[in-house]
Amino acid sequence: MQNPERQSYFSTRQEIVAWVLFLFGFCGIPGGFGGAMAFPQLAKDSLGLECLWWEGLITGCVLGMMMGALLTFFMGKKKAPYARNHQEASSIKAPNLGNEKSIGDSIRLLLGSSYETWFDLSDHKQVKNSKVSLGELTITFNSYTQSSPNRRLREVTQTVMVFEDPDLNLPEFALQPNKKIPSFLANLFTGGGTSLEEFPEFSTHYHLVGLEARLKKLFTGDLVALLTRQPIWEIHASKTRMILFVPRKVYQGENRDRFSRRAMKLAQAFEQRCTALKQDYDFNQPVSREEIQTQVEKTEGLLGTLSQQAFRKTFISRDEVREFISQPRPRVIPKPLSHQTGPDLFLLLFGSIVAISGVFMVFVTSEVDPEDKLVMGMVAGGCFLAGGLLVFLATFFSWRKRAILRNGLATPGDVTKVESTGLINGDKRMYRCHVEFLHGGTKKAASCLIDQNQAKRARAAIDEQRPTMVLINPSNTKRCLLPELMAMA
């Protein structure tokens, strides 16, 4: 068995080496060329010193790496803090709820949040066909105060039950106790949740989010009455899994046993409702475009406007994706896929501003005093190189994805694993999806980065043992895309 501290050390050392090589390649080399050409003349004009080209090369390389390190530190992608040996680096190979790390990733996907989560398993048991796990879930929030503008970490811990049963057939939903917020403010920003007109008391106590048409079939009768009698539960569910907890409550001793019994009673009530519905309705049926469109159009407020715009830009069905894949190469990329694989607009805009600032400073340098020209020239060159690097990073990976969409070889494959990377891009947690496929008669393996919505679809593909089409780079089979994961229905 490996020593975890030693393993962590080697992993850290490899990261440092890779980071130094990255700075040297993208910042040091361009800075060195700039320094070799400009530094001798600047030193002579400004300081009256005779400098050789290789001295300018070394100076430019060092300054370029320093500027790259500073800019990447302040403006780079946000990386969530997590323990190296904690479940953040765990993987979802199969629905194995007896494994603490697997449960942690299952919870993270069900919550659908970019917040940090940790799960400590305390009990796991099999009840007939059901797998039941009990433990403490800790969620870390970033908070800001008026007295301190700096980010502070705030942790909230609660006892949770994770319930998995093959007889469950749940639509994806989130149920939370209603917060004391005036309804007009809630509707202004969030558009409100799913409204169950037949159960006004339930709608008063709970905020329900999901596809309204499906949830109205699920939440009826005894199930609603059971939840209304105890308006304290938070539940997140999808297909055969659900997590149940009372927010901010940690139970011990007899209270823990009481919590376990009540949570089990709720889970079994959902199971009974799903069993009764199977004869008339199957929630495993793919979500249709009409269902999503109806839901989006009902959403009001600021969130509703943004959701409708995003729906029009990004929606594409699985059938449309398969039709796109079947095109002869080079394919014509449909607008929704083009939008989903577009450049990072924030990084592109910021990099352009920094690069233009560097060009502007070149003109300013010609007007300053000779003794200040050297400093201004270095700052201008650093800004231009840093801005160019940001523009490159914002566009290169988008270009590479679109190149695979146009010219990638299509082959059927199987998703084998989905693992959390610990990276957060914007407000979405990023995952790495591993896939296996046949190429040239040989079994190959590859992986690609996906967001949390695509990770849920990849997880469903693992659970249902459903193959998916893979587009691979003909010249490098380790680079691939899974377009079917971009389909919303």
BADO-45749 format. One record per residue (C-alpha): x, y, z; residue in one letter; residue number from 1. Coordinates in steps of 0.5 Angstrom, whole numbers. Example, Ala and Ser with C-alpha at 12.3 -4.5 7.8 and 13.67 -1.06 7.14 Angstrom:
<sites>
+-------+-------+-------+-----+-----+
!     x !     y !     z ! res !   n !
+-------+-------+-------+-----+-----+
!    25 !    -9 !    16 !   A !   1 !
!    27 !    -2 !    14 !   S !   2 !
+-------+-------+-------+-----+-----+
</sites>
This chain:
<sites>
+-------+-------+-------+-----+-----+
!     x !     y !     z ! res !   n !
+-------+-------+-------+-----+-----+
!     0 !     0 !     0 !   M !   1 !
!     3 !     7 !    -2 !   Q !   2 !
!     4 !    12 !     3 !   N !   3 !
!    -1 !    18 !     2 !   P !   4 !
!     4 !    23 !     4 !   E !   5 !
!     9 !    21 !    -1 !   R !   6 !
!     4 !    20 !    -6 !   Q !   7 !
!     2 !    27 !    -5 !   S !   8 !
!     9 !    30 !    -5 !   Y !   9 !
!    10 !    27 !   -12 !   F !  10 !
!     4 !    29 !   -15 !   S !  11 !
!     5 !    36 !   -12 !   T !  12 !
!    12 !    36 !   -15 !   R !  13 !
!    10 !    34 !   -22 !   Q !  14 !
!     5 !    40 !   -22 !   E !  15 !
!    10 !    44 !   -20 !   I !  16 !
!    15 !    42 !   -26 !   V !  17 !
!     9 !    42 !   -31 !   A !  18 !
!     7 !    49 !   -29 !   W !  19 !
!    14 !    52 !   -30 !   V !  20 !
!    15 !    49 !   -36 !   L !  21 !
!     8 !    52 !   -38 !   F !  22 !
!    10 !    59 !   -36 !   L !  23 !
!    17 !    58 !   -40 !   F !  24 !
!    14 !    56 !   -46 !   G !  25 !
!     8 !    61 !   -47 !   F !  26 !
!    11 !    67 !   -43 !   C !  27 !
!    19 !    66 !   -42 !   G !  28 !
!    20 !    64 !   -50 !   I !  29 !
!    16 !    70 !   -53 !   P !  30 !
!    19 !    75 !   -47 !   G !  31 !
!    26 !    72 !   -49 !   G !  32 !
!    25 !    74 !   -56 !   F !  33 !
!    22 !    81 !   -55 !   G !  34 !
!    28 !    82 !   -50 !   G !  35 !
!    33 !    80 !   -55 !   A !  36 !
!    31 !    85 !   -60 !   M !  37 !
!    29 !    91 !   -56 !   A !  38 !
!    33 !    90 !   -49 !   F !  39 !
!    40 !    92 !   -52 !   P !  40 !
!    37 !    98 !   -56 !   Q !  41 !
!    33 !   101 !   -50 !   L !  42 !
!    39 !   100 !   -45 !   A !  43 !
!    43 !   104 !   -49 !   K !  44 !
!    38 !   109 !   -50 !   D !  45 !
!    35 !   110 !   -43 !   S !  46 !
!    41 !   108 !   -39 !   L !  47 !
!    47 !   109 !   -44 !   G !  48 !
!    49 !   101 !   -42 !   L !  49 !
!    52 !    97 !   -48 !   E !  50 !
!    48 !    90 !   -47 !   C !  51 !
!    49 !    84 !   -51 !   L !  52 !
!    43 !    80 !   -55 !   W !  53 !
!    44 !    74 !   -50 !   W !  54 !
!    43 !    79 !   -44 !   E !  55 !
!    36 !    81 !   -47 !   G !  56 !
!    34 !    74 !   -48 !   L !  57 !
!    35 !    72 !   -41 !   I !  58 !
!    32 !    78 !   -38 !   T !  59 !
!    26 !    78 !   -43 !   G !  60 !
!    25 !    71 !   -41 !   C !  61 !
!    25 !    72 !   -34 !   V !  62 !
!    21 !    78 !   -34 !   L !  63 !
!    16 !    74 !   -38 !   G !  64 !
!    15 !    68 !   -34 !   M !  65 !
!    14 !    73 !   -28 !   M !  66 !
!     9 !    77 !   -31 !   M !  67 !
!     5 !    70 !   -33 !   G !  68 !
!     6 !    67 !   -26 !   A !  69 !
!     3 !    74 !   -23 !   L !  70 !
!    -3 !    74 !   -29 !   L !  71 !
!    -5 !    67 !   -28 !   T !  72 !
!    -5 !    68 !   -21 !   F !  73 !
!   -10 !    73 !   -21 !   F !  74 !
!   -14 !    72 !   -27 !   M !  75 !
!   -13 !    65 !   -28 !   G !  76 !
!   -19 !    60 !   -28 !   K !  77 !
!   -22 !    59 !   -21 !   K !  78 !
!   -20 !    52 !   -18 !   K !  79 !
!   -24 !    50 !   -12 !   A !  80 !
!   -20 !    48 !    -5 !   P !  81 !
!   -20 !    41 !    -4 !   Y !  82 !
!   -16 !    36 !     0 !   A !  83 !
!   -11 !    32 !    -5 !   R !  84 !
!   -13 !    25 !    -2 !   N !  85 !
!   -21 !    27 !    -1 !   H !  86 !
!   -27 !    25 !    -5 !   Q !  87 !
!   -26 !    31 !   -10 !   E !  88 !
!   -21 !    27 !   -14 !   A !  89 !
!   -26 !    21 !   -14 !   S !  90 !
!   -29 !    17 !   -20 !   S !  91 !
!   -36 !    15 !   -21 !   I !  92 !
!   -34 !     8 !   -24 !   K !  93 !
!   -41 !     5 !   -23 !   A !  94 !
!   -46 !     6 !   -18 !   P !  95 !
!   -43 !     3 !   -12 !   N !  96 !
!   -46 !     7 !    -6 !   L !  97 !
!   -42 !     2 !    -1 !   G !  98 !
!   -36 !     7 !    -3 !   N !  99 !
!   -35 !    14 !     1 !   E ! 100 !
!   -32 !    17 !    -5 !   K ! 101 !
!   -37 !    15 !   -10 !   S ! 102 !
!   -43 !    17 !    -5 !   I ! 103 !
!   -39 !    24 !    -5 !   G ! 104 !
!   -39 !    25 !   -12 !   D ! 105 !
!   -46 !    22 !   -13 !   S ! 106 !
!   -49 !    27 !    -8 !   I ! 107 !
!   -45 !    33 !   -12 !   R ! 108 !
!   -48 !    31 !   -18 !   L ! 109 !
!   -55 !    31 !   -15 !   L ! 110 !
!   -54 !    38 !   -12 !   L ! 111 !
!   -52 !    41 !   -18 !   G ! 112 !
!   -48 !    46 !   -15 !   S ! 113 !
!   -41 !    49 !   -15 !   S ! 114 !
!   -40 !    49 !    -8 !   Y ! 115 !
!   -35 !    45 !    -4 !   E ! 116 !
!   -38 !    38 !    -1 !   T ! 117 !
!   -35 !    33 !     3 !   W ! 118 !
!   -39 !    27 !     5 !   F ! 119 !
!   -37 !    23 !    11 !   D ! 120 !
!   -40 !    16 !    11 !   L ! 121 !
!   -42 !    13 !    18 !   S ! 122 !
!   -47 !     7 !    16 !   D ! 123 !
!   -49 !     3 !    10 !   H ! 124 !
!   -54 !    -3 !     9 !   K ! 125 !
!   -58 !    -6 !     4 !   Q ! 126 !
!   -65 !    -6 !     5 !   V ! 127 !
!   -68 !   -11 !     1 !   K ! 128 !
!   -66 !    -9 !    -6 !   N ! 129 !
!   -65 !    -2 !    -3 !   S ! 130 !
!   -58 !     1 !    -2 !   K ! 131 !
!   -58 !     6 !     4 !   V ! 132 !
!   -52 !    10 !     7 !   S ! 133 !
!   -52 !    15 !    13 !   L ! 134 !
!   -47 !    20 !    14 !   G ! 135 !
!   -45 !    28 !    15 !   E ! 136 !
!   -45 !    32 !     9 !   L ! 137 !
!   -41 !    39 !     9 !   T ! 138 !
!   -42 !    44 !     4 !   I ! 139 !
!   -37 !    50 !     4 !   T ! 140 !
!   -40 !    57 !     2 !   F ! 141 !
!   -36 !    63 !     0 !   N ! 142 !
!   -39 !    69 !     4 !   S ! 143 !
!   -37 !    76 !     4 !   Y ! 144 !
!   -39 !    82 !     9 !   T ! 145 !
!   -39 !    89 !     9 !   Q ! 146 !
!   -33 !    90 !    14 !   S ! 147 !
!   -29 !    85 !    10 !   S ! 148 !
!   -29 !    85 !     3 !   P ! 149 !
!   -25 !    79 !     3 !   N ! 150 !
!   -28 !    72 !     1 !   R ! 151 !
!   -29 !    68 !     8 !   R ! 152 !
!   -31 !    60 !     8 !   L ! 153 !
!   -37 !    58 !    11 !   R ! 154 !
!   -39 !    51 !    13 !   E ! 155 !
!   -46 !    48 !    14 !   V ! 156 !
!   -46 !    41 !    16 !   T ! 157 !
!   -52 !    36 !    16 !   Q ! 158 !
!   -54 !    29 !    17 !   T ! 159 !
!   -56 !    26 !    10 !   V ! 160 !
!   -59 !    19 !     8 !   M ! 161 !
!   -57 !    17 !     1 !   V ! 162 !
!   -62 !    12 !    -2 !   F ! 163 !
!   -62 !     8 !    -8 !   E ! 164 !
!   -67 !     3 !   -11 !   D ! 165 !
!   -68 !     0 !   -18 !   P ! 166 !
!   -75 !     1 !   -17 !   D ! 167 !
!   -74 !     8 !   -16 !   L ! 168 !
!   -76 !    12 !   -23 !   N ! 169 !
!   -76 !    19 !   -21 !   L ! 170 !
!   -75 !    25 !   -25 !   P ! 171 !
!   -70 !    30 !   -23 !   E ! 172 !
!   -72 !    35 !   -18 !   F ! 173 !
!   -70 !    39 !   -12 !   A ! 174 !
!   -75 !    40 !    -6 !   L ! 175 !
!   -73 !    45 !    -1 !   Q ! 176 !
!   -76 !    49 !     5 !   P ! 177 !
!   -79 !    55 !     3 !   N ! 178 !
!   -75 !    61 !     5 !   K ! 179 !
!   -78 !    67 !     8 !   K ! 180 !
!   -77 !    72 !     2 !   I ! 181 !
!   -83 !    76 !    -1 !   P ! 182 !
!   -86 !    72 !    -7 !   S ! 183 !
!   -85 !    78 !   -12 !   F ! 184 !
!   -78 !    78 !   -10 !   L ! 185 !
!   -77 !    71 !   -11 !   A ! 186 !
!   -81 !    71 !   -18 !   N ! 187 !
!   -77 !    77 !   -20 !   L ! 188 !
!   -70 !    74 !   -20 !   F ! 189 !
!   -72 !    66 !   -20 !   T ! 190 !
!   -79 !    66 !   -23 !   G ! 191 !
!   -81 !    62 !   -17 !   G ! 192 !
!   -82 !    54 !   -17 !   G ! 193 !
!   -86 !    49 !   -19 !   T ! 194 !
!   -93 !    51 !   -17 !   S ! 195 !
!   -98 !    45 !   -15 !   L ! 196 !
!  -105 !    48 !   -15 !   E ! 197 !
!  -108 !    42 !   -12 !   E ! 198 !
!  -104 !    43 !    -6 !   F ! 199 !
!  -103 !    50 !    -4 !   P ! 200 !
!  -101 !    48 !     3 !   E ! 201 !
!   -95 !    44 !     0 !   F ! 202 !
!   -93 !    50 !    -4 !   S ! 203 !
!   -93 !    55 !     2 !   T ! 204 !
!   -88 !    51 !     5 !   H ! 205 !
!   -84 !    48 !     0 !   Y ! 206 !
!   -80 !    50 !    -6 !   H ! 207 !
!   -80 !    45 !   -12 !   L ! 208 !
!   -76 !    46 !   -18 !   V ! 209 !
!   -76 !    41 !   -24 !   G ! 210 !
!   -80 !    39 !   -30 !   L ! 211 !
!   -87 !    41 !   -28 !   E ! 212 !
!   -91 !    36 !   -32 !   A ! 213 !
!   -87 !    31 !   -29 !   R ! 214 !
!   -87 !    33 !   -22 !   L ! 215 !
!   -95 !    34 !   -22 !   K ! 216 !
!   -95 !    27 !   -24 !   K ! 217 !
!   -91 !    25 !   -18 !   L ! 218 !
!   -93 !    29 !   -12 !   F ! 219 !
!  -100 !    27 !   -11 !   T ! 220 !
!  -104 !    25 !    -5 !   G ! 221 !
!  -101 !    21 !     1 !   D ! 222 !
!   -94 !    23 !    -1 !   L ! 223 !
!   -95 !    31 !    -1 !   V ! 224 !
!   -99 !    30 !     5 !   A ! 225 !
!   -93 !    26 !     9 !   L ! 226 !
!   -88 !    32 !     7 !   L ! 227 !
!   -93 !    37 !     9 !   T ! 228 !
!   -94 !    35 !    16 !   R ! 229 !
!   -86 !    36 !    17 !   Q ! 230 !
!   -84 !    42 !    12 !   P ! 231 !
!   -77 !    41 !    14 !   I ! 232 !
!   -74 !    36 !     9 !   W ! 233 !
!   -69 !    38 !     3 !   E ! 234 !
!   -69 !    33 !    -2 !   I ! 235 !
!   -65 !    32 !    -9 !   H ! 236 !
!   -67 !    26 !   -14 !   A ! 237 !
!   -66 !    23 !   -20 !   S ! 238 !
!   -68 !    17 !   -23 !   K ! 239 !
!   -66 !    11 !   -18 !   T ! 240 !
!   -62 !    16 !   -13 !   R ! 241 !
!   -64 !    21 !    -8 !   M ! 242 !
!   -61 !    24 !    -2 !   I ! 243 !
!   -65 !    27 !     4 !   L ! 244 !
!   -63 !    31 !    10 !   F ! 245 !
!   -66 !    37 !    14 !   V ! 246 !
!   -62 !    43 !    13 !   P ! 247 !
!   -56 !    45 !    18 !   R ! 248 !
!   -58 !    39 !    23 !   K ! 249 !
!   -54 !    34 !    25 !   V ! 250 !
!   -57 !    28 !    29 !   Y ! 251 !
!   -54 !    24 !    34 !   Q ! 252 !
!   -56 !    18 !    38 !   G ! 253 !
!   -64 !    17 !    39 !   E ! 254 !
!   -65 !    23 !    34 !   N ! 255 !
!   -60 !    20 !    29 !   R ! 256 !
!   -65 !    14 !    29 !   D ! 257 !
!   -71 !    18 !    29 !   R ! 258 !
!   -68 !    22 !    23 !   F ! 259 !
!   -66 !    15 !    19 !   S ! 260 !
!   -73 !    12 !    20 !   R ! 261 !
!   -77 !    18 !    18 !   R ! 262 !
!   -72 !    19 !    12 !   A ! 263 !
!   -73 !    12 !    10 !   M ! 264 !
!   -81 !    13 !    11 !   K ! 265 !
!   -80 !    18 !     6 !   L ! 266 !
!   -76 !    15 !     1 !   A ! 267 !
!   -81 !     8 !     1 !   Q ! 268 !
!   -87 !    13 !     0 !   A ! 269 !
!   -83 !    16 !    -7 !   F ! 270 !
!   -81 !     8 !    -9 !   E ! 271 !
!   -89 !     6 !    -8 !   Q ! 272 !
!   -91 !    12 !   -12 !   R ! 273 !
!   -86 !    11 !   -17 !   C ! 274 !
!   -88 !     3 !   -17 !   T ! 275 !
!   -96 !     6 !   -18 !   A ! 276 !
!   -94 !    10 !   -24 !   L ! 277 !
!   -90 !     5 !   -28 !   K ! 278 !
!   -96 !     2 !   -31 !   Q ! 279 !
!   -98 !     9 !   -34 !   D ! 280 !
!   -92 !    13 !   -34 !   Y ! 281 !
!   -85 !    12 !   -35 !   D ! 282 !
!   -80 !    18 !   -32 !   F ! 283 !
!   -74 !    14 !   -36 !   N ! 284 !
!   -77 !    17 !   -43 !   Q ! 285 !
!   -73 !    22 !   -46 !   P ! 286 !
!   -75 !    29 !   -44 !   V ! 287 !
!   -78 !    32 !   -50 !   S ! 288 !
!   -76 !    39 !   -53 !   R ! 289 !
!   -84 !    41 !   -52 !   E ! 290 !
!   -83 !    39 !   -45 !   E ! 291 !
!   -77 !    44 !   -44 !   I ! 292 !
!   -80 !    49 !   -48 !   Q ! 293 !
!   -86 !    49 !   -44 !   T ! 294 !
!   -82 !    50 !   -38 !   Q ! 295 !
!   -78 !    55 !   -40 !   V ! 296 !
!   -83 !    59 !   -43 !   E ! 297 !
!   -87 !    59 !   -36 !   K ! 298 !
!   -81 !    62 !   -32 !   T ! 299 !
!   -82 !    69 !   -31 !   E ! 300 !
!   -77 !    74 !   -28 !   G ! 301 !
!   -70 !    76 !   -30 !   L ! 302 !
!   -68 !    68 !   -29 !   L ! 303 !
!   -74 !    67 !   -34 !   G ! 304 !
!   -71 !    72 !   -39 !   T ! 305 !
!   -64 !    69 !   -39 !   L ! 306 !
!   -67 !    62 !   -39 !   S ! 307 !
!   -71 !    63 !   -45 !   Q ! 308 !
!   -65 !    66 !   -49 !   Q ! 309 !
!   -60 !    60 !   -47 !   A ! 310 !
!   -65 !    55 !   -49 !   F ! 311 !
!   -66 !    58 !   -56 !   R ! 312 !
!   -58 !    59 !   -57 !   K ! 313 !
!   -56 !    52 !   -54 !   T ! 314 !
!   -62 !    47 !   -55 !   F ! 315 !
!   -61 !    41 !   -59 !   I ! 316 !
!   -64 !    34 !   -59 !   S ! 317 !
!   -60 !    27 !   -59 !   R ! 318 !
!   -63 !    26 !   -66 !   D ! 319 !
!   -61 !    32 !   -68 !   E ! 320 !
!   -54 !    31 !   -66 !   V ! 321 !
!   -54 !    24 !   -69 !   R ! 322 !
!   -56 !    27 !   -75 !   E ! 323 !
!   -50 !    32 !   -75 !   F ! 324 !
!   -45 !    26 !   -73 !   I ! 325 !
!   -48 !    22 !   -80 !   S ! 326 !
!   -46 !    28 !   -84 !   Q ! 327 !
!   -40 !    27 !   -89 !   P ! 328 !
!   -34 !    30 !   -87 !   R ! 329 !
!   -32 !    36 !   -86 !   P ! 330 !
!   -39 !    37 !   -82 !   R ! 331 !
!   -43 !    43 !   -82 !   V ! 332 !
!   -43 !    45 !   -74 !   I ! 333 !
!   -51 !    47 !   -72 !   P ! 334 !
!   -51 !    53 !   -68 !   K ! 335 !
!   -53 !    50 !   -62 !   P ! 336 !
!   -46 !    46 !   -62 !   L ! 337 !
!   -42 !    52 !   -64 !   S ! 338 !
!   -45 !    56 !   -58 !   H ! 339 !
!   -44 !    51 !   -53 !   Q ! 340 !
!   -36 !    50 !   -56 !   T ! 341 !
!   -35 !    57 !   -57 !   G ! 342 !
!   -29 !    61 !   -54 !   P ! 343 !
!   -29 !    64 !   -46 !   D ! 344 !
!   -32 !    70 !   -48 !   L ! 345 !
!   -30 !    73 !   -41 !   F ! 346 !
!   -23 !    71 !   -42 !   L ! 347 !
!   -23 !    73 !   -49 !   L ! 348 !
!   -25 !    80 !   -47 !   L ! 349 !
!   -20 !    81 !   -42 !   F ! 350 !
!   -14 !    79 !   -46 !   G ! 351 !
!   -16 !    83 !   -51 !   S ! 352 !
!   -17 !    89 !   -47 !   I ! 353 !
!   -10 !    88 !   -44 !   V ! 354 !
!    -7 !    87 !   -51 !   A ! 355 !
!    -9 !    93 !   -53 !   I ! 356 !
!    -7 !    97 !   -47 !   S ! 357 !
!     0 !    94 !   -48 !   G ! 358 !
!     0 !    97 !   -56 !   V ! 359 !
!    -3 !   103 !   -53 !   F ! 360 !
!     3 !   104 !   -48 !   M ! 361 !
!     8 !   103 !   -54 !   V ! 362 !
!     6 !   110 !   -56 !   F ! 363 !
!     6 !   113 !   -50 !   V ! 364 !
!    13 !   110 !   -49 !   T ! 365 !
!    15 !   115 !   -54 !   S ! 366 !
!    13 !   121 !   -50 !   E ! 367 !
!    16 !   120 !   -44 !   V ! 368 !
!    23 !   121 !   -41 !   D ! 369 !
!    29 !   117 !   -43 !   P ! 370 !
!    30 !   114 !   -36 !   E ! 371 !
!    23 !   112 !   -36 !   D ! 372 !
!    23 !   109 !   -43 !   K ! 373 !
!    26 !   102 !   -41 !   L ! 374 !
!    21 !   101 !   -35 !   V ! 375 !
!    15 !   103 !   -40 !   M ! 376 !
!    17 !    99 !   -45 !   G ! 377 !
!    18 !    92 !   -41 !   M ! 378 !
!    11 !    94 !   -38 !   V ! 379 !
!     8 !    95 !   -45 !   A ! 380 !
!    11 !    88 !   -48 !   G ! 381 !
!     9 !    84 !   -41 !   G ! 382 !
!     2 !    87 !   -42 !   C ! 383 !
!     2 !    85 !   -50 !   F ! 384 !
!     5 !    78 !   -49 !   L ! 385 !
!     0 !    77 !   -43 !   A ! 386 !
!    -6 !    79 !   -47 !   G ! 387 !
!    -4 !    75 !   -53 !   G ! 388 !
!    -3 !    69 !   -48 !   L ! 389 !
!   -10 !    70 !   -45 !   L ! 390 !
!   -13 !    71 !   -52 !   V ! 391 !
!   -10 !    64 !   -54 !   F ! 392 !
!   -12 !    60 !   -48 !   L ! 393 !
!   -19 !    63 !   -49 !   A ! 394 !
!   -20 !    61 !   -57 !   T ! 395 !
!   -15 !    55 !   -58 !   F ! 396 !
!   -19 !    50 !   -54 !   F ! 397 !
!   -25 !    52 !   -57 !   S ! 398 !
!   -22 !    52 !   -64 !   W ! 399 !
!   -20 !    45 !   -62 !   R ! 400 !
!   -27 !    42 !   -60 !   K ! 401 !
!   -30 !    45 !   -67 !   R ! 402 !
!   -24 !    42 !   -71 !   A ! 403 !
!   -26 !    35 !   -68 !   I ! 404 !
!   -34 !    36 !   -69 !   L ! 405 !
!   -32 !    38 !   -76 !   R ! 406 !
!   -27 !    33 !   -78 !   N ! 407 !
!   -27 !    28 !   -72 !   G ! 408 !
!   -28 !    20 !   -74 !   L ! 409 !
!   -35 !    18 !   -71 !   A ! 410 !
!   -35 !    11 !   -67 !   T ! 411 !
!   -39 !     8 !   -62 !   P ! 412 !
!   -36 !     8 !   -55 !   G ! 413 !
!   -38 !     7 !   -48 !   D ! 414 !
!   -37 !    12 !   -42 !   V ! 415 !
!   -33 !     8 !   -37 !   T ! 416 !
!   -32 !    13 !   -31 !   K ! 417 !
!   -34 !    20 !   -29 !   V ! 418 !
!   -29 !    24 !   -24 !   E ! 419 !
!   -29 !    31 !   -21 !   S ! 420 !
!   -23 !    35 !   -23 !   T ! 421 !
!   -24 !    40 !   -17 !   G ! 422 !
!   -24 !    46 !   -23 !   L ! 423 !
!   -30 !    51 !   -23 !   I ! 424 !
!   -31 !    54 !   -30 !   N ! 425 !
!   -35 !    60 !   -28 !   G ! 426 !
!   -41 !    57 !   -24 !   D ! 427 !
!   -40 !    50 !   -27 !   K ! 428 !
!   -36 !    45 !   -24 !   R ! 429 !
!   -32 !    41 !   -29 !   M ! 430 !
!   -31 !    33 !   -29 !   Y ! 431 !
!   -27 !    29 !   -34 !   R ! 432 !
!   -31 !    23 !   -38 !   C ! 433 !
!   -27 !    17 !   -40 !   H ! 434 !
!   -29 !    13 !   -45 !   V ! 435 !
!   -27 !     7 !   -49 !   E ! 436 !
!   -28 !     5 !   -56 !   F ! 437 !
!   -25 !     1 !   -62 !   L ! 438 !
!   -21 !     4 !   -67 !   H ! 439 !
!   -17 !     0 !   -73 !   G ! 440 !
!   -19 !    -6 !   -69 !   G ! 441 !
!   -16 !    -4 !   -63 !   T ! 442 !
!   -19 !    -2 !   -56 !   K ! 443 !
!   -17 !     5 !   -55 !   K ! 444 !
!   -19 !    10 !   -49 !   A ! 445 !
!   -19 !    17 !   -48 !   A ! 446 !
!   -22 !    23 !   -44 !   S ! 447 !
!   -25 !    30 !   -45 !   C ! 448 !
!   -27 !    35 !   -40 !   L ! 449 !
!   -35 !    36 !   -39 !   I ! 450 !
!   -39 !    41 !   -35 !   D ! 451 !
!   -44 !    38 !   -29 !   Q ! 452 !
!   -50 !    38 !   -34 !   N ! 453 !
!   -46 !    33 !   -39 !   Q ! 454 !
!   -43 !    29 !   -33 !   A ! 455 !
!   -51 !    28 !   -31 !   K ! 456 !
!   -52 !    25 !   -38 !   R ! 457 !
!   -45 !    21 !   -38 !   A ! 458 !
!   -47 !    18 !   -31 !   R ! 459 !
!   -54 !    16 !   -34 !   A ! 460 !
!   -50 !    13 !   -40 !   A ! 461 !
!   -46 !     9 !   -35 !   I ! 462 !
!   -53 !     7 !   -30 !   D ! 463 !
!   -56 !     5 !   -37 !   E ! 464 !
!   -50 !     1 !   -40 !   Q ! 465 !
!   -52 !     6 !   -46 !   R ! 466 !
!   -47 !     7 !   -52 !   P ! 467 !
!   -45 !    13 !   -54 !   T ! 468 !
!   -42 !    16 !   -61 !   M ! 469 !
!   -35 !    19 !   -60 !   V ! 470 !
!   -32 !    24 !   -65 !   L ! 471 !
!   -24 !    22 !   -64 !   I ! 472 !
!   -18 !    26 !   -67 !   N ! 473 !
!   -16 !    22 !   -73 !   P ! 474 !
!    -8 !    24 !   -71 !   S ! 475 !
!    -9 !    23 !   -64 !   N ! 476 !
!   -14 !    18 !   -61 !   T ! 477 !
!   -13 !    21 !   -54 !   K ! 478 !
!   -17 !    27 !   -56 !   R ! 479 !
!   -24 !    26 !   -57 !   C ! 480 !
!   -31 !    29 !   -56 !   L ! 481 !
!   -38 !    26 !   -54 !   L ! 482 !
!   -43 !    31 !   -58 !   P ! 483 !
!   -49 !    26 !   -55 !   E ! 484 !
!   -48 !    29 !   -48 !   L ! 485 !
!   -49 !    36 !   -51 !   M ! 486 !
!   -56 !    34 !   -52 !   A ! 487 !
!   -61 !    37 !   -47 !   M ! 488 !
!   -67 !    32 !   -50 !   A ! 489 !
+-------+-------+-------+-----+-----+
</sites>
